């Protein structure tokens, strides 16, 4: 963590999170990776007891009136335990409360946000469907208006916390005749008859979070459980992209950091040809690249957190969020790759946890929007920014070439 970037209050909660991390039993980490523990209930309960969940939300609803910089610092610490710890912490303590805080009524905040932030209730977010992931607006789940309630039917997949959640944030089509982005509603759905978990996924890594497929069969959802208004689900979805992707970037930094620590410790003790291997360029250059990528990733997370907190760059936030998620997840995957390479053959075994970290972090560039989607957003936002600057009184860089005015050579069609 770049401590000098944090103020005393932000450092304090970071240290509180670090203290929680130190108390988590080693056996819980091992059991989650071995699929002997389906969901880290006690971990979230303890995080709630320590008031670490949702620290940026108003104290009125159980938060601590902090900001995204503090949240990112906490998320990095949670991710250091293992990627799924960051996932369940982020989904139940950040994502779902964020949606309700931003779009819900006071009654909804009282009913769900308070217990979620106390760790007395767990939540899951339901976006992806069996027919597709990135095509959010192509959802086939439906909710028929029955007056005082909606009748929800459909399926969602890859739902972190699906086996353990008490409440689900579910998007479903409520107006089949409207354009895709205008006919979707977001619902707060409590676990009840008709909410089924027919399948639990066997994952390559990031295990122990109860990732499952959910089926909704004629689930009666009270009208007061509509979040943000009927057919207004797109507004909820758009604001959710900030905590989803920025939180992912922060926890990914945390998850990659132990791998570099382990590799560095190994390199400073392991000897070959009469000296420790950290003195060989092949090793030291990999350490240097990994340290550089980690620090740059931390800086990107911090800068983007400031952009969200200050509100002084509203036109940049969407691009910053997307490029931070893409850059950080890919950079941290490289950090873990380097760390395993430094360890050599022993890194490919379960003698060290680097093999688990590598498996875990493969998820980072897939979930909360694939990195290909992030690249599309970044490119689109950058083009808009570029076109908006054309015509402004700035230097025309194109003219700074000897033959800049050879117009017959500038062919565009």
C-alpha positions in Angstrom: 0.0 0.0 0.0 1.3 3.5 -0.8 0.8 4.8 2.7 1.8 8.3 2.0 -1.4 8.7 -0.1 -3.7 7.9 2.8 -4.8 10.4 5.4 -4.9 9.3 9.1 -8.5 8.1 9.0 -7.9 6.1 5.8 -4.8 4.5 7.3 -6.7 3.7 10.5 -9.4 1.7 8.8 -6.8 0.0 6.5 -5.0 -1.1 9.7 -8.3 -2.4 11.1 -8.8 -4.4 8.0 -5.2 -5.7 8.2 -5.9 -6.8 11.8 -8.9 -8.8 10.7 -6.8 -10.4 8.0 -4.3 -11.6 10.6 -7.0 -13.3 12.6 -8.5 -15.4 9.8 -7.6 -19.1 10.4 -5.2 -20.7 7.9 -7.5 -23.7 7.8 -10.4 -21.6 6.5 -8.3 -20.6 3.5 -7.3 -24.2 2.8 -10.8 -25.6 3.3 -12.3 -23.0 0.9 -9.8 -23.9 -1.8 -10.6 -27.6 -1.2 -14.3 -27.0 -1.5 -14.8 -28.2 2.1 -16.3 -24.8 3.0 -19.0 -23.5 0.7 -19.2 -19.9 2.0 -17.1 -18.0 4.6 -20.0 -17.0 6.8 -17.9 -16.3 9.9 -15.6 -14.1 8.0 -18.3 -11.8 6.9 -19.9 -11.8 10.3 -16.6 -10.7 11.9 -16.1 -8.0 9.2 -19.6 -6.7 10.1 -18.9 -6.9 13.8 -15.8 -4.8 13.2 -17.7 -2.3 11.1 -15.5 -2.8 8.1 -18.3 -3.5 5.6 -19.5 -0.6 3.5 -17.2 2.0 5.2 -18.0 4.7 2.6 -21.8 4.6 3.3 -23.5 7.0 5.8 -23.3 6.0 9.4 -27.1 6.3 9.5 -27.2 3.1 7.6 -24.3 1.3 9.3 -21.3 2.8 7.3 -18.6 5.1 8.5 -19.0 8.1 6.3 -15.6 7.4 4.5 -14.8 7.4 0.8 -13.6 5.3 -2.1 -10.0 5.8 -1.2 -10.6 4.2 2.2 -12.8 1.5 0.6 -10.0 0.6 -1.9 -7.5 0.3 1.0 -9.9 -2.1 2.8 -10.6 -4.1 -0.3 -6.9 -4.6 -1.0 -6.4 -6.1 2.5 -9.4 -8.4 2.1 -8.2 -9.6 -1.3 -4.8 -10.5 0.2 -6.5 -13.4 2.0 -7.6 -14.9 -1.3 -9.6 -13.7 -4.2 -12.9 -15.2 -3.0 -12.6 -13.3 0.3 -12.5 -10.1 -1.7 -15.4 -11.3 -3.9 -17.8 -12.1 -1.0 -16.8 -9.0 0.9 -17.4 -6.9 -2.1 -20.7 -8.3 -3.3 -22.4 -8.5 0.1 -20.8 -5.5 1.8 -20.3 -3.2 -1.1 -22.2 -3.9 -4.4 -25.7 -4.7 -3.2 -25.7 -2.1 -0.4 -24.4 0.4 -3.0 -27.4 -0.2 -5.2 -29.9 0.2 -2.3 -28.1 3.3 -0.9 -28.1 4.9 -4.3 -31.6 4.0 -5.5 -33.6 2.7 -2.6 -36.1 4.2 -0.2 -35.3 4.8 3.4 -37.5 1.8 4.2 -35.4 -0.4 1.9 -32.2 0.9 3.4 -33.4 0.3 7.0 -34.7 -3.2 6.1 -31.6 -4.5 4.1 -28.6 -2.2 4.2 -28.2 -2.1 8.0 -28.2 -5.9 8.5 -26.0 -6.4 5.5 -23.3 -4.0 6.8 -23.5 -5.6 10.2 -22.8 -9.0 8.7 -26.2 -10.4 9.9 -27.5 -10.9 6.4 -25.7 -11.9 3.1 -26.5 -10.7 -0.4 -25.8 -11.7 -4.0 -26.0 -9.8 -7.3 -27.7 -11.6 -10.2 -26.7 -10.4 -13.6 -25.4 -13.2 -15.8 -27.8 -15.6 -17.4 -27.2 -19.0 -19.0 -27.7 -17.6 -22.5 -25.1 -14.9 -22.1 -22.9 -12.7 -19.8 -21.8 -9.5 -21.5 -25.2 -9.0 -23.2 -26.9 -7.7 -20.0 -29.8 -6.1 -21.9 -30.6 -9.4 -23.6 -31.9 -10.8 -20.3 -34.7 -13.4 -20.6 -35.7 -13.4 -16.9 -39.2 -11.9 -16.6 -41.3 -10.3 -13.9 -45.0 -10.0 -14.6 -46.9 -7.2 -12.9 -49.7 -8.6 -10.7 -50.6 -5.3 -9.0 -49.3 -5.6 -5.4 -46.5 -8.0 -6.5 -44.5 -9.2 -9.5 -44.2 -12.8 -10.6 -40.5 -13.6 -11.2 -39.3 -16.4 -13.5 -35.9 -17.1 -15.0 -32.3 -18.2 -14.3 -29.0 -16.6 -13.4 -25.6 -18.2 -13.4 -22.1 -17.7 -11.8 -23.7 -16.0 -8.8 -21.2 -15.5 -6.0 -22.9 -16.3 -2.7 -25.8 -18.0 -4.5 -25.9 -20.8 -2.0 -25.7 -18.6 1.1 -27.4 -15.3 0.3 -30.5 -14.2 2.2 -31.3 -11.5 -0.4 -30.6 -11.2 -4.1 -30.4 -8.2 -6.4 -32.2 -9.4 -9.6 -32.7 -7.8 -13.0 -35.7 -9.0 -15.0 -37.7 -7.8 -18.0 -40.9 -6.1 -17.1 -41.9 -4.7 -20.5 -41.3 -7.1 -23.4 -42.4 -4.5 -25.9 -40.0 -1.8 -24.8 -36.4 -1.4 -26.2 -34.0 -3.7 -24.3 -32.6 -0.9 -22.1 -36.0 0.5 -21.2 -37.9 -2.6 -20.2 -35.8 -4.0 -17.3 -36.5 -3.6 -13.6 -34.2 -4.3 -10.6 -35.7 -6.2 -7.7 -34.7 -7.0 -4.2 -35.6 -10.6 -3.8 -35.5 -12.4 -0.5 -34.8 -16.1 -0.3 -38.2 -17.8 -0.3 -40.1 -20.7 -1.9 -39.4 -20.6 -5.6 -35.8 -19.4 -5.2 -33.8 -22.5 -6.1 -30.0 -23.4 -6.3 -30.0 -26.3 -8.8 -26.2 -26.2 -9.5 -23.0 -25.3 -7.7 -20.0 -24.7 -9.9 -16.7 -26.5 -9.6 -14.2 -23.6 -10.2 -10.6 -23.6 -11.3 -9.9 -21.2 -8.4 -11.6 -18.6 -6.3 -13.4 -21.4 -4.5 -15.5 -21.3 -1.3 -17.9 -18.5 -2.3 -21.0 -20.6 -3.1 -20.9 -19.7 -6.8 -24.0 -21.2 -8.3 -26.8 -21.1 -10.8 -30.1 -19.7 -9.5 -33.6 -20.5 -10.7 -36.7 -18.4 -9.9 -40.0 -20.2 -10.3 -43.1 -18.1 -9.9 -41.4 -16.1 -7.1 -43.8 -13.4 -5.7 -41.8 -10.2 -5.2 -43.7 -7.5 -3.3 -44.1 -4.2 -5.2 -42.2 -2.4 -2.4 -39.1 -4.5 -3.4 -38.7 -2.7 -6.7 -35.5 -0.8 -6.6 -35.3 2.5 -8.4 -38.6 2.3 -10.2 -40.3 0.0 -12.7 -38.5 -0.3 -16.0 -35.6 1.8 -14.5 -33.2 -1.1 -14.0 -30.7 0.4 -16.4 -30.1 3.3 -14.0 -29.3 0.9 -11.2 -27.0 -1.2 -13.5 -25.0 1.8 -14.7 -24.2 3.0 -11.2 -23.3 -0.5 -10.1 -20.4 -0.6 -12.6 -18.4 1.7 -10.3 -18.3 -0.5 -7.2 -18.1 -3.7 -9.3 -15.1 -2.7 -11.4 -13.2 -0.4 -9.1 -13.6 -2.9 -6.2 -12.4 -5.7 -8.5 -9.2 -3.7 -9.3 -8.5 -3.0 -5.6 -9.0 -6.5 -4.4 -6.9 -7.8 -7.3 -4.0 -5.7 -6.2 -4.4 -7.2 -2.7 -4.5 -10.8 -4.0 -1.4 -10.4 -6.1 0.7 -8.8 -3.4 1.4 -12.0 -1.4 2.7 -13.8 -4.5 5.5 -11.2 -4.9 6.3 -11.2 -1.2 6.7 -15.0 -1.3 8.8 -14.9 -4.5 11.0 -12.2 -3.1 11.5 -14.0 0.2 12.4 -17.2 -1.8 14.8 -15.4 -4.1 16.7 -13.8 -1.2 17.3 -17.2 0.4 17.5 -19.7 -2.5 21.1 -20.2 -3.7 22.4 -21.3 -7.1 26.0 -21.2 -8.3 27.2 -19.9 -4.9 24.9 -16.9 -4.4 21.2 -16.1 -3.8 19.2 -16.0 -7.0 18.0 -12.5 -6.5 21.4 -11.4 -7.7 20.8 -12.9 -11.2 19.4 -10.6 -13.8 16.9 -13.1 -15.0 15.3 -13.1 -11.5 15.9 -9.5 -10.4 14.4 -8.2 -13.6 11.3 -10.2 -13.0 11.1 -8.9 -9.4 11.5 -5.4 -10.7 8.8 -5.7 -13.3 6.4 -7.2 -10.8 7.1 -4.5 -8.2 6.6 -1.8 -10.9 3.3 -3.3 -12.1 2.0 -3.6 -8.5 2.9 0.0 -7.6 1.4 1.3 -10.9 -1.7 -0.7 -10.2 -2.0 0.7 -6.7 -1.6 4.2 -8.2 -4.3 3.6 -10.8 -6.7 2.4 -8.1 -6.0 5.4 -6.0 -6.3 7.9 -8.8 -9.6 6.5 -10.0 -10.9 6.4 -6.4 -10.1 10.1 -6.1 -11.9 10.8 -9.3 -15.0 9.2 -8.0 -14.7 10.7 -4.5 -14.1 14.3 -5.7 -16.6 14.3 -8.6 -14.2 16.7 -10.4 -13.8 14.5 -13.5 -17.3 13.3 -14.3 -16.6 12.9 -18.0 -13.6 10.7 -17.3 -14.9 8.3 -14.6 -16.3 5.7 -17.0 -13.1 5.4 -18.9 -10.9 5.5 -15.7 -13.0 2.8 -14.1 -12.8 0.5 -17.2 -9.1 1.0 -17.9 -8.2 0.6 -14.3 -10.0 -2.7 -14.1 -8.4 -3.9 -17.3 -4.9 -2.7 -16.6 -4.8 -3.8 -12.9 -6.2 -7.3 -13.5 -3.8 -8.0 -16.4 -0.9 -6.5 -14.6 -1.5 -8.5 -11.4 -1.9 -11.7 -13.4 1.6 -10.9 -14.8 2.9 -10.3 -11.2 1.8 -13.7 -10.2 3.2 -15.3 -13.3 6.6 -13.7 -12.6 6.4 -14.9 -9.0 5.8 -18.5 -10.0 8.6 -18.2 -12.6 11.0 -17.1 -9.8 10.0 -20.0 -7.6 10.5 -22.4 -10.5 9.3 -26.0 -10.1 8.4 -25.6 -6.4 6.0 -22.8 -7.3 4.0 -25.2 -9.4 3.3 -27.3 -6.3 1.1 -26.7 -3.3 4.2 -26.2 -1.0 3.7 -22.5 -1.6 0.3 -20.7 -2.1 1.4 -19.1 -5.4 -0.3 -21.8 -7.5 -3.6 -21.1 -5.7 -3.2 -17.3 -6.2 -2.5 -17.9 -9.9 -5.7 -20.0 -10.2 -7.7 -17.5 -8.3 -6.6 -14.4 -10.3 -7.5 -16.0 -13.6 -11.1 -14.9 -12.7 -10.0 -11.2 -12.4 -10.1 -10.4 -16.1 -13.4 -12.2 -16.7 -15.9 -11.3 -14.0 -17.6 -7.9 -13.5 -17.2 -7.3 -17.2 -14.6 -9.1 -19.3 -11.5 -7.1 -20.2 -12.6 -7.1 -23.8 -15.7 -5.2 -22.8 -13.4 -2.9 -20.8 -11.3 -2.2 -23.9 -14.5 -1.4 -25.9 -15.6 1.1 -23.3 -12.1 2.7 -23.0 -11.9 3.0 -26.8 -15.3 4.5 -27.1 -14.9 7.0 -24.3 -11.4 8.0 -25.6 -12.8 8.7 -29.0 -15.5 10.9 -27.5 -13.0 12.8 -25.5 -10.8 13.3 -28.6 -13.6 14.5 -30.7 -14.7 16.9 -28.0 -11.3 18.5 -28.0 -11.2 19.2 -31.7 -11.6 22.8 -32.4 -10.2 23.9 -29.0 -7.4 26.4 -29.0 -4.6 23.9 -28.5 -1.5 23.1 -30.5 -2.1 21.0 -33.7 0.5 18.3 -33.3 0.0 17.0 -36.8 1.7 20.1 -38.2 5.0 19.4 -36.5 6.5 17.4 -39.3 8.7 18.6 -42.2 6.2 17.6 -44.9 3.1 18.2 -42.8 1.5 20.2 -45.7 1.8 17.6 -48.4 -1.9 17.3 -48.5 -1.9 15.0 -51.5 -0.2 12.3 -49.3 -2.8 12.5 -46.6 -5.3 10.0 -48.0 -8.2 8.8 -45.7 -10.6 7.2 -48.2 
